[in-house]
Amino acid sequence: MNRHEAIYKLYPNVVMIKDEVSYNTEGSVVTVDETLVQAEIDKHAYIEKRAKAYKPLAEQLDMMYWDKVNGTTTWQDHIDQVKADNPKPTE
């Protein structure tokens, strides 16, 4: 999640962001609490970290196939490790 996405999520009255200034439908400036915005970004950072850590889908499918053939848990171990390394924050 980037700064603009966080602002739009936190401030539903914001309809435009120009030069890092947020505006509502009347064109008035909306004051944004940057601490809240950063907290929202940080809250979703684990998603991007997990996405980068997961192996490509084709490789995951291959892991699943060979796990089924060999009775192993390679795919599940991979997923568990990614989740453990990039935990979802508690609210």
FIDOPA-305628 format. One record per residue: residue number from 1; residue in one letter; y, z, x of N, C-alpha, C in turn. Coordinates in steps of 0.001 Angstrom, whole numbers, plus 500000, padded with zeros to 6 digits. Each point is the difference from the previous one (the first is absolute). Layout:
N
<lumlum NUM,'a',<Y,Z,X>,<Y,Z,X>,<Y,Z,X>>
...
//
This chain:
91
<lumlum 1,'m',<498822,500000,500859>,<501178,500000,499141>,<501237,500000,500902>>
<lumlum 2,'n',<500916,499111,499691>,<501236,499957,500777>,<501118,500744,499264>>
<lumlum 3,'r',<501158,500081,500633>,<501118,500758,499458>,<500419,499492,498611>>
<lumlum 4,'h',<500129,498695,499856>,<500419,499440,498713>,<498994,500310,498901>>
<lumlum 5,'e',<498714,499851,500284>,<498975,500310,499007>,<500076,501470,499584>>
<lumlum 6,'a',<500223,500873,500973>,<500107,501432,499702>,<501207,500280,499111>>
<lumlum 7,'i',<501118,499367,500302>,<501208,500204,499192>,<499771,499524,498567>>
<lumlum 8,'y',<499449,498813,499845>,<499746,499479,498647>,<499040,500913,499226>>
<lumlum 9,'k',<499030,500578,500693>,<499056,500886,499333>,<500667,501316,499604>>
<lumlum 10,'l',<500786,500560,500898>,<500626,501300,499747>,<501206,499925,499069>>
<lumlum 11,'y',<500681,498870,500018>,<501232,499835,499218>,<499867,498782,499089>>
<lumlum 12,'p',<499397,500166,498831>,<499768,498866,499100>,<501283,499315,499531>>
<lumlum 13,'n',<501142,500674,500118>,<501275,499394,499598>,<500557,499055,501061>>
<lumlum 14,'v',<499409,500001,501187>,<500447,499079,501053>,<499427,498620,499711>>
<lumlum 15,'v',<500906,499012,499950>,<499557,498628,499736>,<500251,499068,501178>>
<lumlum 16,'m',<500776,500487,500989>,<500301,499158,501149>,<500327,500879,501203>>
<lumlum 17,'i',<499550,499556,501165>,<500359,500653,501253>,<500579,498913,500893>>
<lumlum 18,'k',<501251,500217,500398>,<500670,499022,500855>,<500624,500750,501168>>
<lumlum 19,'d',<499693,499538,501201>,<500512,500644,501210>,<499713,501497,499988>>
<lumlum 20,'e',<498785,500356,499556>,<499526,501389,499968>,<500738,500886,499000>>
<lumlum 21,'v',<500778,499410,499093>,<500682,500732,498936>,<499312,499644,498683>>
<lumlum 22,'s',<499700,501045,499207>,<499284,499812,498737>,<500982,499920,498842>>
<lumlum 23,'y',<499709,499082,499047>,<500880,499785,498849>,<499194,500053,498709>>
<lumlum 24,'n',<500649,500456,498930>,<499385,499989,498671>,<500448,498747,499249>>
<lumlum 25,'t',<499627,499886,498714>,<500310,498794,499222>,<501495,499787,499803>>
<lumlum 26,'e',<500777,501074,500047>,<501452,499868,499839>,<500693,499637,501312>>
<lumlum 27,'g',<499249,499936,501077>,<500578,499691,501307>,<500524,501227,500726>>
<lumlum 28,'s',<499732,501174,499443>,<500437,501242,500644>,<499013,500397,501088>>
<lumlum 29,'v',<500535,500642,501029>,<499168,500475,501103>,<499176,501190,499523>>
<lumlum 30,'v',<498723,499982,500343>,<499099,501106,499686>,<499772,500772,501297>>
<lumlum 31,'t',<500299,501285,499966>,<499787,500834,501178>,<498515,500274,500149>>
<lumlum 32,'v',<499494,499730,501179>,<498576,500116,500284>,<499785,501150,500978>>
<lumlum 33,'d',<499059,500874,499689>,<499636,501092,500892>,<499004,499463,501026>>
<lumlum 34,'e',<500466,499802,501218>,<499164,499395,501039>,<498788,500863,500346>>
<lumlum 35,'t',<500118,501302,499814>,<498858,500887,500250>,<498883,499705,499013>>
<lumlum 36,'l',<500353,499808,498735>,<499001,499653,498978>,<499393,498626,500271>>
<lumlum 37,'v',<500849,499075,500410>,<499523,498641,500291>,<498991,500042,501149>>
<lumlum 38,'q',<500334,500717,501063>,<499089,500083,501147>,<498705,500708,499616>>
<lumlum 39,'a',<500098,501021,499180>,<498796,500713,499542>,<499085,499066,499211>>
<lumlum 40,'e',<500594,499140,499167>,<499206,499035,499224>,<499329,498992,500927>>
<lumlum 41,'i',<500716,499539,501006>,<499425,499068,500983>,<498847,500676,500729>>
<lumlum 42,'d',<500227,501229,500459>,<498973,500727,500745>,<498765,500257,499141>>
<lumlum 43,'k',<500227,500266,498716>,<498898,500290,499073>,<499050,498808,499884>>
<lumlum 44,'h',<500510,498797,500203>,<499181,498794,499855>,<499597,499371,501339>>
<lumlum 45,'a',<500412,500594,501100>,<499720,499424,501316>,<498507,499923,500289>>
<lumlum 46,'y',<499233,500936,499474>,<498556,499997,500265>,<499340,498715,499495>>
<lumlum 47,'i',<500538,499415,498956>,<499416,498784,499431>,<500039,498863,501018>>
<lumlum 48,'e',<501150,499819,500636>,<500136,498943,500999>,<499136,500291,501225>>
<lumlum 49,'k',<499931,501272,500389>,<499171,500358,501156>,<498531,499719,499712>>
<lumlum 50,'r',<499546,500341,498795>,<498614,499719,499641>,<499731,498499,499974>>
<lumlum 51,'a',<500930,499256,499414>,<499812,498547,499900>,<499821,499370,501378>>
<lumlum 52,'k',<500745,500497,500985>,<499882,499465,501365>,<498697,500436,500662>>
<lumlum 53,'a',<499507,501187,499637>,<498807,500544,500650>,<498700,499431,499438>>
<lumlum 54,'y',<500010,499592,498734>,<498776,499447,499417>,<499640,498690,500682>>
<lumlum 55,'k',<498716,499805,500207>,<499540,498729,500553>,<500174,498923,498930>>
<lumlum 56,'p',<500063,498726,500412>,<500136,498921,499016>,<498878,500043,498960>>
<lumlum 57,'l',<500316,499535,498786>,<499032,500045,498902>,<498686,499305,500327>>
<lumlum 58,'a',<500066,498873,500677>,<498765,499290,500341>,<499108,500880,500881>>
<lumlum 59,'e',<500616,500709,500919>,<499232,500893,500869>,<499447,501195,499206>>
<lumlum 60,'q',<500791,500498,499053>,<499515,501100,499163>,<498805,499558,499145>>
<lumlum 61,'l',<500083,498785,499448>,<498880,499485,499212>,<498746,499858,500858>>
<lumlum 62,'d',<500184,499561,501241>,<498870,499887,500915>,<499406,501380,500285>>
<lumlum 63,'m',<500869,501000,500175>,<499519,501372,500203>,<499168,500454,498809>>
<lumlum 64,'m',<500509,499720,498789>,<499281,500411,498788>,<498624,499337,499919>>
<lumlum 65,'y',<499953,498712,500325>,<498727,499277,499969>,<499001,500646,500957>>
<lumlum 66,'w',<500431,500202,501244>,<499083,500548,500987>,<499655,501459,499724>>
<lumlum 67,'d',<500913,500730,499389>,<499669,501367,499569>,<498879,499967,498967>>
<lumlum 68,'k',<500073,499068,499077>,<498966,499862,498960>,<498666,499607,500641>>
<lumlum 69,'v',<500043,499062,500921>,<498771,499530,500654>,<499381,501104,500858>>
<lumlum 70,'n',<500860,500704,500757>,<499507,500974,500981>,<499984,501451,499508>>
<lumlum 71,'g',<500530,500239,498795>,<500057,501373,499510>,<500978,500868,500785>>
<lumlum 72,'t',<501061,499381,500499>,<500997,500729,500793>,<501266,500229,499173>>
<lumlum 73,'t',<500978,500661,500595>,<501259,500317,499301>,<501215,499575,500826>>
<lumlum 74,'t',<499886,498906,500727>,<501081,499548,500873>,<501292,499770,499229>>
<lumlum 75,'w',<499915,499317,498860>,<501206,499713,499215>,<500627,501284,499490>>
<lumlum 76,'q',<499200,500858,499409>,<500519,501273,499475>,<500600,500844,501127>>
<lumlum 77,'d',<499367,500000,501159>,<500527,500751,501145>,<501369,499461,500414>>
<lumlum 78,'h',<500125,498676,499978>,<501285,499371,500357>,<501090,500420,499016>>
<lumlum 79,'i',<499713,499902,498704>,<500977,500359,498970>,<500368,501477,500110>>
<lumlum 80,'d',<498994,500852,500160>,<500254,501435,500132>,<500891,500298,501206>>
<lumlum 81,'q',<499775,499306,501103>,<500791,500238,501208>,<501455,499573,499807>>
<lumlum 82,'v',<500202,498841,499371>,<501368,499532,499738>,<500731,500998,499106>>
<lumlum 83,'k',<499336,500477,498972>,<500621,500966,499089>,<500267,501323,500711>>
<lumlum 84,'a',<499094,500434,500850>,<500202,501254,500730>,<501147,499882,501001>>
<lumlum 85,'d',<500115,498840,500640>,<501066,499783,500988>,<501370,499807,499340>>
<lumlum 86,'n',<500009,499581,498738>,<501249,499715,499268>,<499936,500660,498632>>
<lumlum 87,'p',<500083,501331,499961>,<499819,500692,498719>,<501139,499759,499024>>
<lumlum 88,'k',<499628,500024,498732>,<500985,499905,498927>,<500736,501340,499933>>
<lumlum 89,'p',<501328,499964,500031>,<500721,501276,499976>,<499811,500718,498666>>
<lumlum 90,'t',<500029,501304,500058>,<499928,500787,498771>,<501409,500160,499454>>
<lumlum 91,'e',<500100,500018,498703>,<501326,500083,499378>,<500370,501419,499703>>
//
